Amino acid sequence: MDVSSRNPQPQRRRAFIGATTGHLIEWYDYGVYGFLALYIGKAFFVSADPSTSLLASFAAFALSFFIRPLGGLFFGPLADRIGRRKTLITVLVLMAGSTFLLGLLPTYASIGIAAPILLVLIRCVQGFSAGGEIGTITSFISEYAGPGRRGFATCWLMVTAVLGLLLGGAVANGMTWALGAEVMQDWGWRIPFLLAGPLGFISLYIRLKLEDSPEFLALVHAGETSKAPLREVWQWKRSIALVFFIITLHSSIFYLVLTFASTYMSNTLKFDSGTTLLYVFVASLSAALVMPLGGAFTDRYGRKPFLLVIGTLATLAMYWFFKAAPGATPATLFWPLMAVAILFGLYASSTYALMSELLPTRIRSTGIAMAYNIPVAVFGGSAPLISTWLIKITGDITSPWYFYVATGVASLIALVVLRKEDFVAGVPAAPRADSAPSPMLVNPAP
């Protein structure tokens, strides 16, 4: 029986809207923080060296990502035991609430060392909640979509992530343009974070009206939900490893386009703020526009060949971007940036679908939370920090290419060893050796 036959279109539409609106809040926060890193660094990490303050601000940004795996370990199993809906509601409250509180924090000038400590604590709460969001929401959307539509359905989570970052960037940069750097440093940086409060209430209202995913409800009715998903997930070590390495490139190129490129062009290449804002907006929007095309293509023709080709091109494009930087003008850097952005959009269009198809329904949220959050922490959230550090210790503005190309190679190796037999989504039993498809769930075509 096809899942979609028990899942009418209005119900799928409500599920999609409820899931993605909350997802928007998460990425709005990361966008705001990334674009306001300069002001946050000066307000909370006082130093005579501006680059040290910026590094400290990026370190706090990266720290929230290293907390994400802990959030995944907590919320992933919770979603597999009690359901996706309740977990999505909980993580939304934590994310929107902590982002709102960040806008109320006193600065170093007001309370001294306590200010950066409180900032770090709030970033940890944000990272903890974000770690529980991704595994749960990916499972929720992919299970509502059903086989044959997961690529197109889950790509909209990536579109939402990009739009959330764009919204955060538009608010942060728009206010900087309207108020000026001095006012932004004084108090203007708070406003974008405070906006998360009303946005969170709207998203919470929508999520409260959702029903759980049909595949999870089928497991509940059959009495086949996992009682110990955190223990059971280790029976899928190969799938966990494949997701980990395939997401490595996804993570690094995401934060290159959406976060670090802005700082790189303004601080390192000395492009004016208007050009930087325009370029990041155009690049991000271009990435979002191609994502549905990539998702629909892999639904029809398969994930592996597409991701192998796009991953190779994306790795080469990142190398091109940094090698083109010395002496670059806005005109000469535009095309390398656009190449990276479009290839990022195509690669990221299908990674969520792929990882949902490598893990069975009963431990899917746990598996994704574990396998996704660690590479995002190591290779994604820390990308701006690593890039800035490489430039500082080498004095070479092209040096970040070592890091980004290495992440691309790691993902390509994982895609090469990916086998048709690895696609096991929809299988409700835990051990692979004795698993059998449930009559209520349908395996996807790889």
ZAZAFI-12221 format. One line per field, with one value per residue (C-alpha): x negated, y negated, z negated; residue number from 1; residue in three letters. Coordinates in nm, 3 decimals. Example, Ala and Ser with C-alpha at 12.3 -4.5 7.8 and 13.67 -1.06 7.14 Angstrom:
east	c(-1.230, -1.367)
north	c(0.450, 0.106)
up	c(-0.780, -0.714)
n	c(1, 2)
res	c(ala, ser)
end
This chain:
east	c(0.000, -0.144, -0.181, -0.051, 0.284, 0.355, 0.223, 0.457, 0.316, 0.450, 0.289, -0.044, -0.025, 0.035, -0.251, -0.482, -0.393, -0.413, -0.750, -0.914, -0.798, -0.968, -1.276, -1.288, -1.334, -1.637, -1.818, -1.711, -1.903, -2.218, -2.195, -2.158, -2.448, -2.677, -2.610, -2.638, -2.953, -3.160, -2.928, -2.882, -3.259, -3.314, -3.022, -3.104, -3.470, -3.663, -4.017, -4.264, -4.295, -3.975, -4.066, -4.084, -3.735, -3.606, -3.772, -3.613, -3.273, -3.312, -3.429, -3.100, -2.922, -3.111, -3.052, -2.677, -2.741, -2.951, -2.657, -2.430, -2.531, -2.424, -2.086, -2.065, -2.141, -1.859, -1.588, -1.656, -1.564, -1.278, -1.128, -1.159, -0.989, -0.714, -0.677, -0.801, -0.530, -0.588, -0.962, -0.933, -0.721, -0.976, -1.279, -1.098, -1.023, -1.388, -1.524, -1.293, -1.312, -1.692, -1.729, -1.494, -1.693, -2.016, -1.874, -1.827, -2.178, -2.386, -2.725, -3.080, -3.073, -2.777, -2.859, -3.212, -3.314, -2.964, -2.845, -3.041, -2.964, -2.590, -2.627, -2.802, -2.534, -2.255, -2.440, -2.465, -2.087, -2.041, -2.279, -2.112, -1.769, -1.899, -2.057, -1.715, -1.546, -1.723, -1.673, -1.313, -1.206, -1.382, -1.210, -0.876, -0.887, -1.032, -0.770, -0.487, -0.628, -0.658, -0.872, -0.944, -0.894, -1.146, -1.401, -1.157, -0.987, -1.298, -1.478, -1.233, -1.390, -1.713, -1.528, -1.379, -1.721, -1.863, -1.562, -1.597, -1.961, -1.870, -1.602, -1.851, -2.107, -1.855, -1.742, -2.098, -2.248, -1.940, -1.953, -2.326, -2.262, -1.972, -2.118, -2.492, -2.771, -2.782, -2.414, -2.429, -2.721, -2.541, -2.200, -2.084, -2.232, -1.968, -1.662, -1.712, -1.732, -1.425, -1.222, -1.256, -0.997, -0.688, -0.808, -0.839, -0.485, -0.342, -0.537, -0.442, -0.073, -0.103, -0.303, -0.052, 0.210, 0.004, 0.055, -0.237, -0.383, -0.189, -0.489, -0.550, -0.179, -0.189, -0.468, -0.272, 0.040, -0.169, -0.350, -0.686, -0.832, -1.180, -1.206, -1.580, -1.663, -2.000, -2.114, -1.941, -2.088, -2.435, -2.314, -2.331, -2.697, -2.758, -2.458, -2.567, -2.918, -2.785, -2.559, -2.844, -3.083, -2.825, -2.715, -3.075, -3.074, -2.711, -2.816, -3.128, -2.992, -2.667, -2.853, -3.098, -2.817, -2.579, -2.813, -3.187, -3.172, -3.023, -3.299, -3.565, -3.458, -3.418, -3.710, -3.968, -3.896, -3.769, -3.458, -3.208, -2.908, -2.659, -2.846, -2.888, -2.520, -2.415, -2.653, -2.555, -2.187, -2.217, -2.434, -2.204, -1.887, -2.040, -2.123, -1.767, -1.617, -1.801, -1.729, -1.379, -1.526, -1.792, -1.547, -1.302, -1.585, -1.719, -1.367, -1.347, -1.703, -1.871, -2.082, -2.433, -2.534, -2.395, -2.569, -2.898, -2.908, -2.785, -3.013, -3.318, -3.228, -3.152, -3.494, -3.665, -3.451, -3.556, -3.920, -3.854, -3.682, -3.977, -4.245, -4.066, -4.071, -4.418, -4.373, -4.006, -3.753, -3.377, -3.356, -3.621, -3.496, -3.131, -3.152, -3.355, -3.108, -2.809, -2.961, -3.004, -2.651, -2.471, -2.665, -2.594, -2.223, -2.229, -2.433, -2.227, -1.902, -1.916, -2.131, -1.836, -1.643, -1.946, -2.009, -1.640, -1.659, -1.965, -1.791, -1.467, -1.167, -1.190, -1.536, -1.550, -1.538, -1.808, -2.029, -2.005, -2.056, -2.379, -2.520, -2.429, -2.508, -2.871, -2.993, -2.788, -2.968, -3.316, -3.301, -3.011, -2.975, -3.350, -3.417, -3.430, -3.656, -3.891, -3.901, -3.980, -4.244, -4.412, -4.440, -4.578, -4.853, -4.959, -4.910, -4.768, -4.412, -4.377, -4.462, -4.100, -4.085, -4.278, -3.992, -3.706, -3.860, -3.934, -3.566, -3.471, -3.710, -3.573, -3.216, -3.315, -3.480, -3.161, -2.950, -3.180, -3.137, -2.760, -2.574, -2.220, -2.178, -2.238, -1.896, -1.678, -1.422, -1.082, -1.204, -1.062, -1.268, -1.601, -1.857, -1.941, -1.991, -1.633, -1.453, -1.146, -0.933, -0.616, -0.296, -0.214, -0.537, -0.696, -1.071, -1.190, -1.352, -1.716)
north	c(0.000, -0.335, -0.576, -0.861, -0.685, -0.730, -1.083, -1.329, -1.638, -1.895, -1.698, -1.680, -2.053, -2.134, -1.907, -2.071, -2.428, -2.348, -2.181, -2.437, -2.749, -2.628, -2.532, -2.889, -3.018, -2.796, -2.917, -3.277, -3.271, -3.133, -3.385, -3.677, -3.564, -3.502, -3.841, -4.024, -3.841, -4.161, -4.354, -4.061, -4.014, -4.377, -4.377, -4.054, -3.968, -4.289, -4.290, -4.541, -4.319, -4.321, -3.985, -3.829, -3.955, -3.818, -3.482, -3.469, -3.549, -3.274, -3.039, -3.098, -3.038, -2.711, -2.603, -2.588, -2.337, -2.117, -2.103, -1.987, -1.619, -1.623, -1.764, -1.494, -1.224, -1.356, -1.454, -1.195, -0.896, -1.098, -1.147, -0.775, -0.686, -0.947, -1.088, -1.357, -1.615, -1.652, -1.670, -1.938, -2.151, -2.121, -2.214, -2.511, -2.657, -2.619, -2.769, -3.070, -3.141, -3.131, -3.347, -3.605, -3.605, -3.666, -3.999, -4.097, -4.011, -4.280, -4.337, -4.315, -4.687, -4.632, -4.314, -4.222, -3.859, -3.738, -3.871, -3.632, -3.347, -3.410, -3.441, -3.105, -2.943, -3.072, -2.954, -2.612, -2.601, -2.699, -2.428, -2.171, -2.243, -2.259, -1.917, -1.772, -1.958, -1.814, -1.441, -1.491, -1.725, -1.525, -1.209, -1.391, -1.534, -1.225, -1.003, -1.228, -1.238, -0.861, -0.669, -0.830, -1.186, -1.221, -1.415, -1.685, -1.699, -1.715, -1.961, -2.223, -2.190, -2.308, -2.582, -2.693, -2.686, -2.912, -3.144, -3.161, -3.260, -3.509, -3.657, -3.685, -3.839, -4.078, -4.198, -4.230, -4.396, -4.605, -4.747, -4.810, -5.005, -5.199, -5.271, -5.275, -5.082, -5.298, -5.255, -4.885, -4.842, -5.037, -4.866, -4.785, -4.434, -4.330, -4.387, -4.093, -3.852, -3.996, -3.936, -3.561, -3.594, -3.676, -3.455, -3.167, -3.214, -3.196, -2.880, -2.721, -2.781, -2.603, -2.308, -2.252, -2.167, -1.898, -1.522, -1.281, -1.125, -0.832, -0.598, -0.661, -0.615, -0.286, -0.168, -0.281, -0.091, 0.220, 0.195, 0.178, -0.151, -0.122, -0.105, -0.180, -0.364, -0.487, -0.129, 0.008, -0.251, -0.097, 0.203, -0.037, -0.142, -0.141, -0.365, -0.603, -0.624, -0.684, -0.967, -1.120, -1.144, -1.236, -1.528, -1.651, -1.842, -1.946, -2.110, -2.293, -2.434, -2.541, -2.763, -2.882, -3.028, -3.136, -3.257, -3.277, -3.425, -3.745, -3.791, -3.687, -3.939, -4.228, -4.171, -3.997, -4.124, -4.464, -4.466, -4.730, -4.623, -4.681, -4.450, -4.186, -4.189, -4.172, -3.887, -3.673, -3.733, -3.645, -3.339, -3.208, -3.269, -3.092, -2.792, -2.780, -2.803, -2.496, -2.276, -2.163, -2.075, -1.858, -1.689, -1.605, -1.480, -1.235, -1.108, -1.006, -0.901, -0.813, -0.991, -0.842, -0.931, -1.282, -1.351, -1.208, -1.440, -1.746, -1.674, -1.660, -1.986, -2.152, -2.054, -2.204, -2.518, -2.578, -2.552, -2.800, -3.045, -3.077, -3.067, -3.354, -3.569, -3.735, -4.065, -3.986, -4.253, -4.211, -4.144, -3.869, -3.690, -3.682, -3.373, -3.155, -3.245, -3.163, -2.830, -2.735, -2.851, -2.667, -2.346, -2.375, -2.401, -2.095, -1.884, -1.979, -1.918, -1.544, -1.475, -1.486, -1.237, -1.013, -0.996, -0.930, -0.634, -0.485, -0.435, -0.253, -0.440, -0.312, -0.464, -0.718, -1.030, -0.897, -0.785, -1.112, -1.317, -1.131, -1.100, -1.453, -1.669, -1.563, -1.654, -1.974, -2.064, -1.969, -2.076, -2.323, -2.538, -2.553, -2.640, -3.020, -2.967, -2.727, -2.950, -3.263, -3.073, -2.937, -3.285, -3.426, -3.165, -3.137, -3.494, -3.340, -3.439, -3.131, -2.886, -2.791, -2.585, -2.307, -2.261, -2.287, -2.058, -1.797, -1.792, -1.740, -1.448, -1.280, -1.297, -1.170, -0.863, -0.786, -0.822, -0.589, -0.309, -0.362, -0.048, 0.016, 0.249, -0.040, -0.192, -0.045, -0.317, -0.189, 0.132, 0.129, 0.410, 0.320, 0.592, 0.588, 0.964, 1.054, 0.742, 0.779, 0.507, 0.428, 0.454, 0.101, -0.056, -0.062, -0.058, -0.336, -0.273, -0.380)
up	c(0.000, 0.101, -0.188, 0.020, 0.072, -0.299, -0.297, -0.120, 0.047, -0.208, -0.492, -0.308, -0.239, -0.608, -0.709, -0.459, -0.564, -0.935, -0.904, -0.679, -0.864, -1.180, -0.979, -0.852, -1.208, -1.267, -0.958, -1.004, -1.331, -1.172, -0.892, -1.130, -1.347, -1.052, -0.897, -1.230, -1.346, -1.324, -1.557, -1.796, -1.815, -1.914, -2.162, -2.344, -2.273, -2.335, -2.191, -2.052, -1.745, -1.533, -1.376, -1.723, -1.806, -1.477, -1.540, -1.886, -1.738, -1.477, -1.754, -1.937, -1.605, -1.561, -1.922, -1.870, -1.593, -1.818, -2.059, -1.775, -1.802, -2.168, -2.065, -1.801, -2.058, -2.275, -2.027, -1.755, -1.973, -2.123, -1.776, -1.703, -2.033, -2.082, -1.729, -1.494, -1.568, -1.944, -1.894, -1.624, -1.859, -2.140, -1.932, -1.779, -2.123, -2.225, -1.904, -1.877, -2.250, -2.269, -1.957, -2.109, -2.435, -2.246, -2.137, -2.503, -2.625, -2.795, -2.631, -2.767, -2.840, -3.076, -3.269, -3.169, -3.123, -3.205, -2.867, -2.643, -2.882, -2.849, -2.472, -2.455, -2.674, -2.449, -2.140, -2.305, -2.354, -1.991, -1.878, -2.103, -1.957, -1.598, -1.646, -1.716, -1.432, -1.129, -1.187, -1.290, -1.012, -0.739, -0.858, -0.882, -0.529, -0.359, -0.526, -0.415, -0.061, -0.020, 0.230, 0.565, 0.437, 0.157, 0.359, 0.463, 0.122, -0.097, 0.131, 0.005, -0.340, -0.181, 0.006, -0.326, -0.490, -0.219, -0.236, -0.614, -0.579, -0.309, -0.531, -0.815, -0.582, -0.430, -0.773, -0.909, -0.603, -0.536, -0.886, -0.852, -0.534, -0.688, -1.033, -0.968, -1.136, -1.449, -1.536, -1.452, -1.689, -1.960, -1.959, -1.606, -1.604, -1.861, -1.641, -1.399, -1.693, -1.864, -1.548, -1.611, -1.890, -1.681, -1.396, -1.640, -1.773, -1.421, -1.339, -1.671, -1.604, -1.270, -1.407, -1.688, -1.425, -1.251, -1.256, -1.278, -0.964, -0.813, -0.818, -1.187, -1.267, -1.076, -1.305, -1.611, -1.502, -1.426, -1.761, -1.581, -1.705, -1.846, -2.223, -2.220, -1.896, -2.022, -2.074, -1.765, -1.529, -1.561, -1.362, -1.066, -1.094, -0.719, -0.655, -0.931, -0.783, -0.431, -0.545, -0.748, -0.454, -0.188, -0.409, -0.449, -0.118, -0.172, -0.501, -0.390, -0.063, -0.234, -0.480, -0.217, -0.006, -0.281, -0.556, -0.492, -0.141, -0.282, -0.540, -0.288, -0.026, -0.270, -0.511, -0.295, 0.057, -0.062, 0.156, 0.053, -0.155, 0.126, 0.364, 0.096, 0.008, 0.372, 0.456, 0.158, 0.229, 0.599, 0.528, 0.255, 0.455, 0.756, 0.538, 0.405, 0.755, 0.886, 0.583, 0.694, 1.035, 0.875, 0.638, 0.917, 1.142, 0.884, 0.809, 1.173, 1.258, 0.926, 0.667, 0.697, 1.058, 1.022, 0.690, 0.814, 1.113, 0.925, 0.628, 0.854, 1.024, 0.689, 0.552, 0.857, 0.831, 0.469, 0.573, 0.855, 0.620, 0.381, 0.651, 0.827, 0.511, 0.526, 0.707, 0.771, 0.852, 0.814, 1.188, 1.192, 0.877, 0.980, 1.200, 0.961, 0.686, 0.907, 1.008, 0.643, 0.558, 0.839, 0.781, 0.410, 0.486, 0.712, 0.469, 0.163, 0.351, 0.294, -0.010, -0.253, -0.041, -0.014, -0.386, -0.456, -0.215, -0.381, -0.717, -0.814, -0.949, -1.306, -1.369, -1.088, -1.304, -1.536, -1.251, -1.060, -1.377, -1.453, -1.101, -0.990, -1.292, -1.338, -0.988, -1.002, -1.325, -1.205, -0.841, -0.829, -1.138, -1.184, -0.817, -0.875, -1.178, -0.996, -0.688, -0.890, -1.090, -0.776, -0.628, -0.952, -1.004, -0.640, -0.523, -0.204, -0.115, 0.108, -0.172, -0.263, 0.056, -0.120, -0.365, -0.116, 0.146, -0.123, -0.220, 0.144, 0.185, -0.129, 0.003, 0.347, 0.195, 0.001, 0.315, 0.508, 0.250, 0.220, 0.339, 0.453, 0.156, -0.081, -0.001, -0.274, -0.360, -0.454, -0.616, -0.969, -1.120, -1.275, -1.187, -0.820, -0.806, -0.885, -0.769, -0.549, -0.392, -0.581, -0.374, -0.500, -0.378, -0.038, 0.037, 0.267, 0.598, 0.564)
n	c(1, 2, 3, 4, 5, 6, 7, 8, 9, 10, 11, 12, 13, 14, 15, 16, 17, 18, 19, 20, 21, 22, 23, 24, 25, 26, 27, 28, 29, 30, 31, 32, 33, 34, 35, 36, 37, 38, 39, 40, 41, 42, 43, 44, 45, 46, 47, 48, 49, 50, 51, 52, 53, 54, 55, 56, 57, 58, 59, 60, 61, 62, 63, 64, 65, 66, 67, 68, 69, 70, 71, 72, 73, 74, 75, 76, 77, 78, 79, 80, 81, 82, 83, 84, 85, 86, 87, 88, 89, 90, 91, 92, 93, 94, 95, 96, 97, 98, 99, 100, 101, 102, 103, 104, 105, 106, 107, 108, 109, 110, 111, 112, 113, 114, 115, 116, 117, 118, 119, 120, 121, 122, 123, 124, 125, 126, 127, 128, 129, 130, 131, 132, 133, 134, 135, 136, 137, 138, 139, 140, 141, 142, 143, 144, 145, 146, 147, 148, 149, 150, 151, 152, 153, 154, 155, 156, 157, 158, 159, 160, 161, 162, 163, 164, 165, 166, 167, 168, 169, 170, 171, 172, 173, 174, 175, 176, 177, 178, 179, 180, 181, 182, 183, 184, 185, 186, 187, 188, 189, 190, 191, 192, 193, 194, 195, 196, 197, 198, 199, 200, 201, 202, 203, 204, 205, 206, 207, 208, 209, 210, 211, 212, 213, 214, 215, 216, 217, 218, 219, 220, 221, 222, 223, 224, 225, 226, 227, 228, 229, 230, 231, 232, 233, 234, 235, 236, 237, 238, 239, 240, 241, 242, 243, 244, 245, 246, 247, 248, 249, 250, 251, 252, 253, 254, 255, 256, 257, 258, 259, 260, 261, 262, 263, 264, 265, 266, 267, 268, 269, 270, 271, 272, 273, 274, 275, 276, 277, 278, 279, 280, 281, 282, 283, 284, 285, 286, 287, 288, 289, 290, 291, 292, 293, 294, 295, 296, 297, 298, 299, 300, 301, 302, 303, 304, 305, 306, 307, 308, 309, 310, 311, 312, 313, 314, 315, 316, 317, 318, 319, 320, 321, 322, 323, 324, 325, 326, 327, 328, 329, 330, 331, 332, 333, 334, 335, 336, 337, 338, 339, 340, 341, 342, 343, 344, 345, 346, 347, 348, 349, 350, 351, 352, 353, 354, 355, 356, 357, 358, 359, 360, 361, 362, 363, 364, 365, 366, 367, 368, 369, 370, 371, 372, 373, 374, 375, 376, 377, 378, 379, 380, 381, 382, 383, 384, 385, 386, 387, 388, 389, 390, 391, 392, 393, 394, 395, 396, 397, 398, 399, 400, 401, 402, 403, 404, 405, 406, 407, 408, 409, 410, 411, 412, 413, 414, 415, 416, 417, 418, 419, 420, 421, 422, 423, 424, 425, 426, 427, 428, 429, 430, 431, 432, 433, 434, 435, 436, 437, 438, 439, 440, 441, 442, 443, 444, 445, 446)
res	c(met, asp, val, ser, ser, arg, asn, pro, gln, pro, gln, arg, arg, arg, ala, phe, ile, gly, ala, thr, thr, gly, his, leu, ile, glu, trp, tyr, asp, tyr, gly, val, tyr, gly, phe, leu, ala, leu, tyr, ile, gly, lys, ala, phe, phe, val, ser, ala, asp, pro, ser, thr, ser, leu, leu, ala, ser, phe, ala, ala, phe, ala, leu, ser, phe, phe, ile, arg, pro, leu, gly, gly, leu, phe, phe, gly, pro, leu, ala, asp, arg, ile, gly, arg, arg, lys, thr, leu, ile, thr, val, leu, val, leu, met, ala, gly, ser, thr, phe, leu, leu, gly, leu, leu, pro, thr, tyr, ala, ser, ile, gly, ile, ala, ala, pro, ile, leu, leu, val, leu, ile, arg, cys, val, gln, gly, phe, ser, ala, gly, gly, glu, ile, gly, thr, ile, thr, ser, phe, ile, ser, glu, tyr, ala, gly, pro, gly, arg, arg, gly, phe, ala, thr, cys, trp, leu, met, val, thr, ala, val, leu, gly, leu, leu, leu, gly, gly, ala, val, ala, asn, gly, met, thr, trp, ala, leu, gly, ala, glu, val, met, gln, asp, trp, gly, trp, arg, ile, pro, phe, leu, leu, ala, gly, pro, leu, gly, phe, ile, ser, leu, tyr, ile, arg, leu, lys, leu, glu, asp, ser, pro, glu, phe, leu, ala, leu, val, his, ala, gly, glu, thr, ser, lys, ala, pro, leu, arg, glu, val, trp, gln, trp, lys, arg, ser, ile, ala, leu, val, phe, phe, ile, ile, thr, leu, his, ser, ser, ile, phe, tyr, leu, val, leu, thr, phe, ala, ser, thr, tyr, met, ser, asn, thr, leu, lys, phe, asp, ser, gly, thr, thr, leu, leu, tyr, val, phe, val, ala, ser, leu, ser, ala, ala, leu, val, met, pro, leu, gly, gly, ala, phe, thr, asp, arg, tyr, gly, arg, lys, pro, phe, leu, leu, val, ile, gly, thr, leu, ala, thr, leu, ala, met, tyr, trp, phe, phe, lys, ala, ala, pro, gly, ala, thr, pro, ala, thr, leu, phe, trp, pro, leu, met, ala, val, ala, ile, leu, phe, gly, leu, tyr, ala, ser, ser, thr, tyr, ala, leu, met, ser, glu, leu, leu, pro, thr, arg, ile, arg, ser, thr, gly, ile, ala, met, ala, tyr, asn, ile, pro, val, ala, val, phe, gly, gly, ser, ala, pro, leu, ile, ser, thr, trp, leu, ile, lys, ile, thr, gly, asp, ile, thr, ser, pro, trp, tyr, phe, tyr, val, ala, thr, gly, val, ala, ser, leu, ile, ala, leu, val, val, leu, arg, lys, glu, asp, phe, val, ala, gly, val, pro, ala, ala, pro, arg, ala, asp, ser, ala, pro, ser, pro, met, leu, val, asn, pro, ala, pro)
end
